[in-house]
Protein backbone atom coordinates (compact mmCIF):
# COMPACT_ATOMS: atom_id res chain seq x y z
CA UNK A 1 0.00 0.00 0.00
CA UNK A 2 1.44 3.36 -1.05
CA UNK A 3 1.90 5.97 1.63
CA UNK A 4 1.42 9.72 1.10
CA UNK A 5 4.64 11.69 0.62
CA UNK A 6 6.04 14.04 3.25
CA UNK A 7 6.18 17.66 2.10
CA UNK A 8 9.60 19.40 2.15
CA UNK A 9 9.96 23.19 2.01
CA UNK A 10 13.52 24.49 1.57
CA UNK A 11 13.92 27.62 3.70
CA UNK A 12 17.65 28.29 3.17
CA UNK A 13 20.11 26.85 0.66
CA UNK A 14 23.49 28.57 0.54
CA UNK A 15 27.16 27.59 0.42
CA UNK A 16 27.18 26.50 4.11
CA UNK A 17 23.77 24.98 4.98
CA UNK A 18 20.51 23.69 3.58
CA UNK A 19 17.51 24.13 5.89
CA UNK A 20 14.34 22.20 5.06
CA UNK A 21 11.03 22.07 6.90
CA UNK A 22 9.45 18.62 6.61
CA UNK A 23 5.68 18.20 7.13
CA UNK A 24 4.24 14.71 7.44
CA UNK A 25 0.53 13.97 7.30
CA UNK A 26 -0.39 10.89 9.36
CA UNK A 27 1.28 7.89 7.69
CA UNK A 28 3.34 10.02 5.26
CA UNK A 29 6.91 9.05 4.37
CA UNK A 30 10.06 10.58 2.89
CA UNK A 31 10.86 7.54 0.76
CA UNK A 32 14.19 5.71 0.96
CA UNK A 33 17.17 8.06 0.83
CA UNK A 34 20.83 8.32 1.87
CA UNK A 35 22.10 11.51 3.49
CA UNK A 36 24.99 13.10 1.59
CA UNK A 37 25.83 15.55 4.39
CA UNK A 38 26.00 15.65 8.18
CA UNK A 39 22.71 17.01 9.51
CA UNK A 40 20.79 18.26 12.53
CA UNK A 41 17.05 17.66 13.07
CA UNK A 42 14.96 20.02 15.19
CA UNK A 43 11.56 18.44 15.94
CA UNK A 44 8.71 20.95 16.00
CA UNK A 45 6.24 18.28 17.16
CA UNK A 46 6.41 15.70 19.95
CA UNK A 47 5.65 12.18 18.83
CA UNK A 48 7.18 9.09 17.28
CA UNK A 49 8.62 8.49 13.84
CA UNK A 50 9.10 5.04 12.33
CA UNK A 51 12.46 4.58 10.60
CA UNK A 52 12.84 1.83 8.04
CA UNK A 53 16.58 1.10 7.87
CA UNK A 54 18.75 -1.58 6.24
CA UNK A 55 19.01 -3.10 9.75
CA UNK A 56 15.22 -3.16 10.25
CA UNK A 57 12.53 -0.88 11.69
CA UNK A 58 13.30 1.53 14.53
CA UNK A 59 10.74 3.58 16.45
CA UNK A 60 12.18 6.99 17.25
CA UNK A 61 10.43 9.05 19.96
CA UNK A 62 11.03 12.79 19.48
CA UNK A 63 10.34 15.82 21.65
CA UNK A 64 9.59 19.27 20.23
CA UNK A 65 12.68 21.46 20.51
CA UNK A 66 15.06 18.61 21.45
CA UNK A 67 17.53 18.43 18.55
CA UNK A 68 19.73 15.55 17.43
CA UNK A 69 22.47 15.10 14.83
CA UNK A 70 23.52 12.34 12.43
CA UNK A 71 26.55 11.85 10.18
CA UNK A 72 26.75 11.57 6.40
CA UNK A 73 25.69 8.21 5.00
CA UNK A 74 22.55 7.50 7.05
CA UNK A 75 20.10 5.55 4.88
CA UNK A 76 16.43 5.23 5.78
CA UNK A 77 12.77 5.90 5.06
CA UNK A 78 11.11 8.17 7.65
CA UNK A 79 7.39 7.56 8.35
CA UNK A 80 5.00 9.56 10.54
CA UNK A 81 3.74 6.95 13.00
CA UNK A 82 1.29 9.38 14.66
CA UNK A 83 -2.42 10.08 14.12
CA UNK A 84 -1.55 13.77 13.62
CA UNK A 85 0.74 15.92 11.48
CA UNK A 86 4.42 15.76 12.43
CA UNK A 87 6.88 18.55 11.59
CA UNK A 88 10.65 18.85 11.89
CA UNK A 89 13.35 21.14 10.53
CA UNK A 90 16.41 19.50 8.99
CA UNK A 91 19.69 21.45 8.79
CA UNK A 92 22.24 19.90 6.44
CA UNK A 93 25.86 21.03 6.88
CA UNK A 94 27.74 21.53 3.62
Biopython code that builds the backbone (N, CA, C, O; Angstrom):
import numpy as np
from Bio.PDB.StructureBuilder import StructureBuilder

atoms = [
    (1, "UNK", "N", (0.836, -1.188, 0.000)),
    (1, "UNK", "CA", (0.000, 0.000, 0.000)),
    (1, "UNK", "C", (0.881, 1.251, 0.000)),
    (1, "UNK", "O", (1.763, 1.392, 0.847)),
    (2, "UNK", "N", (0.644, 2.141, -0.933)),
    (2, "UNK", "CA", (1.437, 3.360, -1.048)),
    (2, "UNK", "C", (1.078, 4.345, 0.053)),
    (2, "UNK", "O", (-0.090, 4.542, 0.388)),
    (3, "UNK", "N", (2.107, 4.951, 0.598)),
    (3, "UNK", "CA", (1.902, 5.972, 1.627)),
    (3, "UNK", "C", (1.932, 7.353, 0.973)),
    (3, "UNK", "O", (2.537, 7.523, -0.085)),
    (4, "UNK", "N", (1.276, 8.352, 1.601)),
    (4, "UNK", "CA", (1.424, 9.717, 1.100)),
    (4, "UNK", "C", (2.862, 10.194, 1.313)),
    (4, "UNK", "O", (3.570, 9.689, 2.185)),
    (5, "UNK", "N", (3.280, 11.159, 0.518)),
    (5, "UNK", "CA", (4.639, 11.686, 0.617)),
    (5, "UNK", "C", (4.704, 12.864, 1.586)),
    (5, "UNK", "O", (3.819, 13.720, 1.609)),
    (6, "UNK", "N", (5.771, 12.889, 2.387)),
    (6, "UNK", "CA", (6.039, 14.043, 3.248)),
    (6, "UNK", "C", (6.312, 15.249, 2.353)),
    (6, "UNK", "O", (6.740, 15.102, 1.209)),
    (7, "UNK", "N", (6.058, 16.440, 2.889)),
    (7, "UNK", "CA", (6.178, 17.664, 2.102)),
    (7, "UNK", "C", (7.366, 18.510, 2.580)),
    (7, "UNK", "O", (7.314, 19.090, 3.665)),
    (8, "UNK", "N", (8.447, 18.583, 1.766)),
    (8, "UNK", "CA", (9.601, 19.399, 2.148)),
    (8, "UNK", "C", (9.481, 20.825, 1.612)),
    (8, "UNK", "O", (9.045, 21.040, 0.481)),
    (9, "UNK", "N", (9.874, 21.791, 2.436)),
    (9, "UNK", "CA", (9.959, 23.186, 2.012)),
    (9, "UNK", "C", (11.355, 23.692, 2.357)),
    (9, "UNK", "O", (11.693, 23.822, 3.533)),
    (10, "UNK", "N", (12.169, 23.978, 1.339)),
    (10, "UNK", "CA", (13.520, 24.485, 1.570)),
    (10, "UNK", "C", (13.411, 25.949, 1.994)),
    (10, "UNK", "O", (12.845, 26.775, 1.278)),
    (11, "UNK", "N", (13.961, 26.255, 3.169)),
    (11, "UNK", "CA", (13.923, 27.616, 3.701)),
    (11, "UNK", "C", (15.200, 28.379, 3.397)),
    (11, "UNK", "O", (15.163, 29.577, 3.118)),
    (12, "UNK", "N", (16.338, 27.681, 3.450)),
    (12, "UNK", "CA", (17.654, 28.286, 3.170)),
    (12, "UNK", "C", (18.474, 27.259, 2.409)),
    (12, "UNK", "O", (18.472, 26.077, 2.754)),
    (13, "UNK", "N", (19.173, 27.705, 1.378)),
    (13, "UNK", "CA", (20.114, 26.848, 0.664)),
    (13, "UNK", "C", (21.239, 27.742, 0.172)),
    (13, "UNK", "O", (21.117, 28.410, -0.855)),
    (14, "UNK", "N", (22.351, 27.745, 0.932)),
    (14, "UNK", "CA", (23.487, 28.573, 0.541)),
    (14, "UNK", "C", (24.748, 27.717, 0.534)),
    (14, "UNK", "O", (24.663, 26.489, 0.541)),
    (15, "UNK", "N", (25.923, 28.356, 0.522)),
    (15, "UNK", "CA", (27.163, 27.592, 0.422)),
    (15, "UNK", "C", (27.535, 26.862, 1.711)),
    (15, "UNK", "O", (28.462, 26.053, 1.700)),
    (16, "UNK", "N", (26.836, 27.123, 2.828)),
    (16, "UNK", "CA", (27.181, 26.505, 4.111)),
    (16, "UNK", "C", (26.135, 25.534, 4.643)),
    (16, "UNK", "O", (26.487, 24.521, 5.248)),
    (17, "UNK", "N", (24.834, 25.833, 4.423)),
    (17, "UNK", "CA", (23.771, 24.985, 4.975)),
    (17, "UNK", "C", (22.588, 24.882, 4.016)),
    (17, "UNK", "O", (22.387, 25.725, 3.141)),
    (18, "UNK", "N", (21.817, 23.817, 4.217)),
    (18, "UNK", "CA", (20.505, 23.687, 3.577)),
    (18, "UNK", "C", (19.521, 23.405, 4.704)),
    (18, "UNK", "O", (19.674, 22.432, 5.442)),
    (19, "UNK", "N", (18.507, 24.264, 4.835)),
    (19, "UNK", "CA", (17.508, 24.129, 5.893)),
    (19, "UNK", "C", (16.172, 23.797, 5.237)),
    (19, "UNK", "O", (15.677, 24.540, 4.390)),
    (20, "UNK", "N", (15.596, 22.662, 5.646)),
    (20, "UNK", "CA", (14.341, 22.195, 5.060)),
    (20, "UNK", "C", (13.338, 21.903, 6.164)),
    (20, "UNK", "O", (13.648, 21.205, 7.129)),
    (21, "UNK", "N", (12.123, 22.447, 6.014)),
    (21, "UNK", "CA", (11.028, 22.073, 6.903)),
    (21, "UNK", "C", (10.323, 20.891, 6.271)),
    (21, "UNK", "O", (9.943, 20.934, 5.101)),
    (22, "UNK", "N", (10.149, 19.821, 7.061)),
    (22, "UNK", "CA", (9.446, 18.623, 6.606)),
    (22, "UNK", "C", (8.119, 18.524, 7.332)),
    (22, "UNK", "O", (8.076, 18.567, 8.561)),
    (23, "UNK", "N", (7.021, 18.391, 6.572)),
    (23, "UNK", "CA", (5.682, 18.205, 7.129)),
    (23, "UNK", "C", (5.164, 16.838, 6.687)),
    (23, "UNK", "O", (5.162, 16.506, 5.502)),
    (24, "UNK", "N", (4.726, 16.059, 7.669)),
    (24, "UNK", "CA", (4.241, 14.712, 7.437)),
    (24, "UNK", "C", (2.786, 14.621, 7.859)),
    (24, "UNK", "O", (2.476, 14.802, 9.037)),
    (25, "UNK", "N", (1.895, 14.348, 6.931)),
    (25, "UNK", "CA", (0.528, 13.973, 7.297)),
    (25, "UNK", "C", (0.614, 12.627, 8.009)),
    (25, "UNK", "O", (1.637, 11.951, 7.895)),
    (26, "UNK", "N", (-0.413, 12.216, 8.735)),
    (26, "UNK", "CA", (-0.388, 10.891, 9.357)),
    (26, "UNK", "C", (-0.087, 9.805, 8.311)),
    (26, "UNK", "O", (-0.746, 9.726, 7.275)),
    (27, "UNK", "N", (0.914, 8.976, 8.603)),
    (27, "UNK", "CA", (1.278, 7.893, 7.689)),
    (27, "UNK", "C", (2.192, 8.291, 6.543)),
    (27, "UNK", "O", (2.619, 7.422, 5.782)),
    (28, "UNK", "N", (2.507, 9.573, 6.390)),
    (28, "UNK", "CA", (3.345, 10.021, 5.264)),
    (28, "UNK", "C", (4.802, 9.596, 5.463)),
    (28, "UNK", "O", (5.256, 9.370, 6.584)),
    (29, "UNK", "N", (5.515, 9.495, 4.343)),
    (29, "UNK", "CA", (6.908, 9.047, 4.366)),
    (29, "UNK", "C", (7.785, 9.932, 3.487)),
    (29, "UNK", "O", (7.296, 10.645, 2.610)),
    (30, "UNK", "N", (9.104, 9.867, 3.743)),
    (30, "UNK", "CA", (10.062, 10.577, 2.890)),
    (30, "UNK", "C", (10.403, 9.757, 1.663)),
    (30, "UNK", "O", (10.760, 10.314, 0.625)),
    (31, "UNK", "N", (10.299, 8.426, 1.766)),
    (31, "UNK", "CA", (10.857, 7.539, 0.757)),
    (31, "UNK", "C", (12.308, 7.235, 1.133)),
    (31, "UNK", "O", (12.951, 8.006, 1.845)),
    (32, "UNK", "N", (12.809, 6.104, 0.645)),
    (32, "UNK", "CA", (14.190, 5.714, 0.959)),
    (32, "UNK", "C", (15.164, 6.738, 0.420)),
    (32, "UNK", "O", (15.047, 7.179, -0.723)),
    (33, "UNK", "N", (16.137, 7.118, 1.255)),
    (33, "UNK", "CA", (17.170, 8.058, 0.834)),
    (33, "UNK", "C", (18.420, 7.869, 1.686)),
    (33, "UNK", "O", (18.362, 7.310, 2.781)),
    (34, "UNK", "N", (19.547, 8.344, 1.168)),
    (34, "UNK", "CA", (20.831, 8.325, 1.874)),
    (34, "UNK", "C", (21.294, 9.768, 2.017)),
    (34, "UNK", "O", (21.311, 10.527, 1.048)),
    (35, "UNK", "N", (21.666, 10.132, 3.225)),
    (35, "UNK", "CA", (22.100, 11.511, 3.490)),
    (35, "UNK", "C", (23.525, 11.723, 2.985)),
    (35, "UNK", "O", (24.439, 10.972, 3.325)),
    (36, "UNK", "N", (23.694, 12.760, 2.169)),
    (36, "UNK", "CA", (24.993, 13.098, 1.593)),
    (36, "UNK", "C", (25.768, 14.109, 2.413)),
    (36, "UNK", "O", (26.887, 14.475, 2.052)),
    (37, "UNK", "N", (25.179, 14.571, 3.527)),
    (37, "UNK", "CA", (25.828, 15.553, 4.391)),
    (37, "UNK", "C", (25.502, 15.230, 5.853)),
    (37, "UNK", "O", (24.489, 14.593, 6.143)),
    (38, "UNK", "N", (26.369, 15.676, 6.769)),
    (38, "UNK", "CA", (26.003, 15.647, 8.182)),
    (38, "UNK", "C", (24.769, 16.526, 8.344)),
    (38, "UNK", "O", (24.573, 17.473, 7.583)),
    (39, "UNK", "N", (23.927, 16.209, 9.350)),
    (39, "UNK", "CA", (22.713, 17.005, 9.510)),
    (39, "UNK", "C", (22.243, 17.052, 10.953)),
    (39, "UNK", "O", (22.603, 16.207, 11.772)),
    (40, "UNK", "N", (21.425, 18.065, 11.246)),
    (40, "UNK", "CA", (20.785, 18.261, 12.534)),
    (40, "UNK", "C", (19.286, 18.294, 12.284)),
    (40, "UNK", "O", (18.828, 18.916, 11.326)),
    (41, "UNK", "N", (18.513, 17.620, 13.150)),
    (41, "UNK", "CA", (17.055, 17.657, 13.074)),
    (41, "UNK", "C", (16.527, 18.360, 14.320)),
    (41, "UNK", "O", (16.924, 18.045, 15.442)),
    (42, "UNK", "N", (15.623, 19.320, 14.102)),
    (42, "UNK", "CA", (14.956, 20.024, 15.195)),
    (42, "UNK", "C", (13.469, 19.679, 15.113)),
    (42, "UNK", "O", (12.759, 20.235, 14.274)),
    (43, "UNK", "N", (12.984, 18.774, 15.966)),
    (43, "UNK", "CA", (11.560, 18.440, 15.944)),
    (43, "UNK", "C", (10.721, 19.652, 16.373)),
    (43, "UNK", "O", (11.054, 20.342, 17.336)),
    (44, "UNK", "N", (9.644, 19.891, 15.652)),
    (44, "UNK", "CA", (8.710, 20.953, 16.002)),
    (44, "UNK", "C", (7.469, 20.363, 16.672)),
    (44, "UNK", "O", (6.633, 21.090, 17.210)),
    (45, "UNK", "N", (7.364, 19.032, 16.631)),
    (45, "UNK", "CA", (6.235, 18.284, 17.162)),
    (45, "UNK", "C", (6.784, 17.199, 18.085)),
    (45, "UNK", "O", (7.880, 16.690, 17.850)),
    (46, "UNK", "N", (6.057, 16.845, 19.109)),
    (46, "UNK", "CA", (6.406, 15.704, 19.950)),
    (46, "UNK", "C", (5.610, 14.497, 19.470)),
    (46, "UNK", "O", (4.399, 14.576, 19.264)),
    (47, "UNK", "N", (6.301, 13.396, 19.299)),
    (47, "UNK", "CA", (5.647, 12.184, 18.832)),
    (47, "UNK", "C", (6.680, 11.142, 18.478)),
    (47, "UNK", "O", (7.808, 11.189, 18.967)),
    (48, "UNK", "N", (6.306, 10.203, 17.634)),
    (48, "UNK", "CA", (7.180, 9.093, 17.278)),
    (48, "UNK", "C", (7.240, 8.952, 15.759)),
    (48, "UNK", "O", (6.216, 8.994, 15.076)),
    (49, "UNK", "N", (8.447, 8.786, 15.249)),
    (49, "UNK", "CA", (8.619, 8.492, 13.835)),
    (49, "UNK", "C", (9.091, 7.048, 13.703)),
    (49, "UNK", "O", (9.825, 6.544, 14.552)),
    (50, "UNK", "N", (8.664, 6.394, 12.636)),
    (50, "UNK", "CA", (9.104, 5.042, 12.329)),
    (50, "UNK", "C", (10.186, 5.147, 11.268)),
    (50, "UNK", "O", (9.976, 5.743, 10.212)),
    (51, "UNK", "N", (11.345, 4.564, 11.552)),
    (51, "UNK", "CA", (12.458, 4.584, 10.602)),
    (51, "UNK", "C", (12.628, 3.189, 10.029)),
    (51, "UNK", "O", (12.872, 2.233, 10.765)),
    (52, "UNK", "N", (12.500, 3.075, 8.722)),
    (52, "UNK", "CA", (12.842, 1.835, 8.035)),
    (52, "UNK", "C", (14.304, 1.964, 7.657)),
    (52, "UNK", "O", (14.676, 2.895, 6.944)),
    (53, "UNK", "N", (15.144, 1.042, 8.125)),
    (53, "UNK", "CA", (16.580, 1.096, 7.868)),
    (53, "UNK", "C", (17.033, -0.239, 7.281)),
    (53, "UNK", "O", (16.287, -1.217, 7.332)),
    (54, "UNK", "N", (18.237, -0.294, 6.728)),
    (54, "UNK", "CA", (18.746, -1.580, 6.240)),
    (54, "UNK", "C", (18.840, -2.626, 7.354)),
    (54, "UNK", "O", (18.837, -3.825, 7.076)),
    (55, "UNK", "N", (18.922, -2.181, 8.616)),
    (55, "UNK", "CA", (19.007, -3.098, 9.748)),
    (55, "UNK", "C", (17.628, -3.472, 10.314)),
    (55, "UNK", "O", (17.539, -4.283, 11.236)),
    (56, "UNK", "N", (16.561, -2.889, 9.771)),
    (56, "UNK", "CA", (15.221, -3.164, 10.255)),
    (56, "UNK", "C", (14.519, -1.884, 10.695)),
    (56, "UNK", "O", (15.042, -0.784, 10.519)),
    (57, "UNK", "N", (13.322, -2.043, 11.270)),
    (57, "UNK", "CA", (12.530, -0.882, 11.690)),
    (57, "UNK", "C", (12.951, -0.415, 13.083)),
    (57, "UNK", "O", (13.249, -1.220, 13.966)),
    (58, "UNK", "N", (12.967, 0.907, 13.253)),
    (58, "UNK", "CA", (13.301, 1.534, 14.531)),
    (58, "UNK", "C", (12.233, 2.571, 14.825)),
    (58, "UNK", "O", (11.910, 3.390, 13.965)),
    (59, "UNK", "N", (11.684, 2.545, 16.026)),
    (59, "UNK", "CA", (10.739, 3.580, 16.449)),
    (59, "UNK", "C", (11.538, 4.664, 17.165)),
    (59, "UNK", "O", (12.283, 4.378, 18.102)),
    (60, "UNK", "N", (11.383, 5.895, 16.725)),
    (60, "UNK", "CA", (12.178, 6.993, 17.246)),
    (60, "UNK", "C", (11.282, 8.034, 17.923)),
    (60, "UNK", "O", (10.645, 8.833, 17.237)),
    (61, "UNK", "N", (11.224, 8.035, 19.266)),
    (61, "UNK", "CA", (10.433, 9.052, 19.962)),
    (61, "UNK", "C", (11.159, 10.392, 19.927)),
    (61, "UNK", "O", (12.355, 10.460, 20.208)),
    (62, "UNK", "N", (10.438, 11.457, 19.584)),
    (62, "UNK", "CA", (11.026, 12.792, 19.475)),
    (62, "UNK", "C", (10.231, 13.775, 20.323)),
    (62, "UNK", "O", (9.024, 13.630, 20.512)),
    (63, "UNK", "N", (10.941, 14.778, 20.828)),
    (63, "UNK", "CA", (10.335, 15.817, 21.649)),
    (63, "UNK", "C", (10.545, 17.162, 20.978)),
    (63, "UNK", "O", (11.663, 17.482, 20.573)),
    (64, "UNK", "N", (9.496, 17.948, 20.854)),
    (64, "UNK", "CA", (9.589, 19.273, 20.227)),
    (64, "UNK", "C", (10.712, 20.073, 20.879)),
    (64, "UNK", "O", (10.779, 20.190, 22.103)),
    (65, "UNK", "N", (11.589, 20.620, 20.045)),
    (65, "UNK", "CA", (12.676, 21.464, 20.511)),
    (65, "UNK", "C", (13.929, 20.732, 20.943)),
    (65, "UNK", "O", (14.944, 21.378, 21.206)),
    (66, "UNK", "N", (13.900, 19.392, 21.029)),
    (66, "UNK", "CA", (15.064, 18.609, 21.451)),
    (66, "UNK", "C", (15.769, 18.062, 20.209)),
    (66, "UNK", "O", (15.351, 17.052, 19.642)),
    (67, "UNK", "N", (16.835, 18.733, 19.797)),
    (67, "UNK", "CA", (17.535, 18.434, 18.547)),
    (67, "UNK", "C", (18.423, 17.206, 18.669)),
    (67, "UNK", "O", (18.816, 16.802, 19.763)),
    (68, "UNK", "N", (18.732, 16.614, 17.495)),
    (68, "UNK", "CA", (19.728, 15.548, 17.430)),
    (68, "UNK", "C", (20.475, 15.673, 16.119)),
    (68, "UNK", "O", (20.018, 16.360, 15.205)),
    (69, "UNK", "N", (21.625, 15.013, 16.017)),
    (69, "UNK", "CA", (22.465, 15.096, 14.830)),
    (69, "UNK", "C", (22.838, 13.700, 14.342)),
    (69, "UNK", "O", (22.902, 12.751, 15.122)),
    (70, "UNK", "N", (23.083, 13.594, 13.044)),
    (70, "UNK", "CA", (23.523, 12.343, 12.429)),
    (70, "UNK", "C", (24.617, 12.670, 11.399)),
    (70, "UNK", "O", (24.697, 13.786, 10.885)),
    (71, "UNK", "N", (25.449, 11.667, 11.117)),
    (71, "UNK", "CA", (26.553, 11.849, 10.179)),
    (71, "UNK", "C", (26.151, 11.457, 8.761)),
    (71, "UNK", "O", (25.168, 10.746, 8.554)),
    (72, "UNK", "N", (26.914, 11.922, 7.807)),
    (72, "UNK", "CA", (26.748, 11.573, 6.401)),
    (72, "UNK", "C", (26.631, 10.052, 6.248)),
    (72, "UNK", "O", (27.298, 9.295, 6.953)),
    (73, "UNK", "N", (25.784, 9.625, 5.329)),
    (73, "UNK", "CA", (25.690, 8.207, 4.996)),
    (73, "UNK", "C", (24.485, 7.493, 5.572)),
    (73, "UNK", "O", (24.216, 6.353, 5.193)),
    (74, "UNK", "N", (23.742, 8.134, 6.488)),
    (74, "UNK", "CA", (22.551, 7.500, 7.052)),
    (74, "UNK", "C", (21.582, 7.196, 5.916)),
    (74, "UNK", "O", (21.326, 8.046, 5.063)),
    (75, "UNK", "N", (21.044, 5.972, 5.911)),
    (75, "UNK", "CA", (20.097, 5.553, 4.881)),
    (75, "UNK", "C", (18.826, 5.064, 5.560)),
    (75, "UNK", "O", (18.874, 4.204, 6.439)),
    (76, "UNK", "N", (17.685, 5.620, 5.146)),
    (76, "UNK", "CA", (16.425, 5.232, 5.777)),
    (76, "UNK", "C", (15.223, 5.779, 5.019)),
    (76, "UNK", "O", (15.355, 6.570, 4.084)),
    (77, "UNK", "N", (14.046, 5.334, 5.451)),
    (77, "UNK", "CA", (12.767, 5.900, 5.058)),
    (77, "UNK", "C", (12.122, 6.351, 6.360)),
    (77, "UNK", "O", (12.007, 5.561, 7.298)),
    (78, "UNK", "N", (11.701, 7.611, 6.432)),
    (78, "UNK", "CA", (11.106, 8.170, 7.645)),
    (78, "UNK", "C", (9.589, 8.225, 7.463)),
    (78, "UNK", "O", (9.095, 8.759, 6.470)),
    (79, "UNK", "N", (8.851, 7.662, 8.436)),
    (79, "UNK", "CA", (7.393, 7.558, 8.353)),
    (79, "UNK", "C", (6.773, 8.176, 9.598)),
    (79, "UNK", "O", (7.217, 7.907, 10.715)),
    (80, "UNK", "N", (5.748, 9.004, 9.409)),
    (80, "UNK", "CA", (5.003, 9.556, 10.541)),
    (80, "UNK", "C", (4.123, 8.462, 11.120)),
    (80, "UNK", "O", (3.175, 8.009, 10.480)),
    (81, "UNK", "N", (4.444, 8.044, 12.335)),
    (81, "UNK", "CA", (3.738, 6.949, 13.002)),
    (81, "UNK", "C", (2.683, 7.485, 13.977)),
    (81, "UNK", "O", (2.260, 6.775, 14.890)),
    (82, "UNK", "N", (2.263, 8.732, 13.781)),
    (82, "UNK", "CA", (1.289, 9.382, 14.658)),
    (82, "UNK", "C", (-0.038, 9.567, 13.934)),
    (82, "UNK", "O", (-0.101, 9.477, 12.708)),
    (83, "UNK", "N", (-1.089, 9.824, 14.691)),
    (83, "UNK", "CA", (-2.420, 10.081, 14.121)),
    (83, "UNK", "C", (-2.606, 11.561, 13.829)),
    (83, "UNK", "O", (-3.727, 12.012, 13.592)),
    (84, "UNK", "N", (-1.512, 12.320, 13.845)),
    (84, "UNK", "CA", (-1.554, 13.769, 13.617)),
    (84, "UNK", "C", (-0.331, 14.189, 12.801)),
    (84, "UNK", "O", (0.631, 13.432, 12.670)),
    (85, "UNK", "N", (-0.383, 15.400, 12.259)),
    (85, "UNK", "CA", (0.739, 15.924, 11.479)),
    (85, "UNK", "C", (1.995, 16.003, 12.345)),
    (85, "UNK", "O", (1.934, 16.377, 13.516)),
    (86, "UNK", "N", (3.131, 15.645, 11.752)),
    (86, "UNK", "CA", (4.421, 15.763, 12.427)),
    (86, "UNK", "C", (5.304, 16.678, 11.596)),
    (86, "UNK", "O", (5.329, 16.579, 10.369)),
    (87, "UNK", "N", (6.038, 17.580, 12.270)),
    (87, "UNK", "CA", (6.884, 18.554, 11.587)),
    (87, "UNK", "C", (8.274, 18.560, 12.225)),
    (87, "UNK", "O", (8.407, 18.550, 13.449)),
    (88, "UNK", "N", (9.307, 18.577, 11.376)),
    (88, "UNK", "CA", (10.652, 18.847, 11.886)),
    (88, "UNK", "C", (11.412, 19.693, 10.881)),
    (88, "UNK", "O", (11.065, 19.748, 9.702)),
    (89, "UNK", "N", (12.458, 20.355, 11.369)),
    (89, "UNK", "CA", (13.350, 21.142, 10.527)),
    (89, "UNK", "C", (14.664, 20.390, 10.455)),
    (89, "UNK", "O", (15.230, 19.995, 11.475)),
    (90, "UNK", "N", (15.143, 20.197, 9.232)),
    (90, "UNK", "CA", (16.414, 19.501, 8.991)),
    (90, "UNK", "C", (17.440, 20.521, 8.512)),
    (90, "UNK", "O", (17.181, 21.279, 7.578)),
    (91, "UNK", "N", (18.605, 20.535, 9.154)),
    (91, "UNK", "CA", (19.687, 21.451, 8.786)),
    (91, "UNK", "C", (20.851, 20.603, 8.316)),
    (91, "UNK", "O", (21.488, 19.910, 9.109)),
    (92, "UNK", "N", (21.130, 20.661, 7.009)),
    (92, "UNK", "CA", (22.244, 19.902, 6.435)),
    (92, "UNK", "C", (23.466, 20.806, 6.367)),
    (92, "UNK", "O", (23.382, 21.956, 5.935)),
    (93, "UNK", "N", (24.624, 20.258, 6.809)),
    (93, "UNK", "CA", (25.862, 21.027, 6.879)),
    (93, "UNK", "C", (26.719, 20.716, 5.664)),
    (93, "UNK", "O", (27.141, 19.577, 5.466)),
    (94, "UNK", "N", (26.973, 21.732, 4.854)),
    (94, "UNK", "CA", (27.736, 21.527, 3.621)),
    (94, "UNK", "C", (29.232, 21.618, 3.862)),
    (94, "UNK", "O", (30.019, 21.469, 2.927)),
]
sb = StructureBuilder()
sb.init_structure("model")
sb.init_model(0)
sb.init_chain("A")
sb.init_seg("    ")
for serial, (resi, resn, name, xyz) in enumerate(atoms, 1):
    if name == "N":
        sb.init_residue(resn, " ", resi, " ")
    sb.init_atom(name, np.array(xyz, "f"), 0.0, 1.0, " ", f" {name:<3s}", serial, name[0])
structure = sb.get_structure()
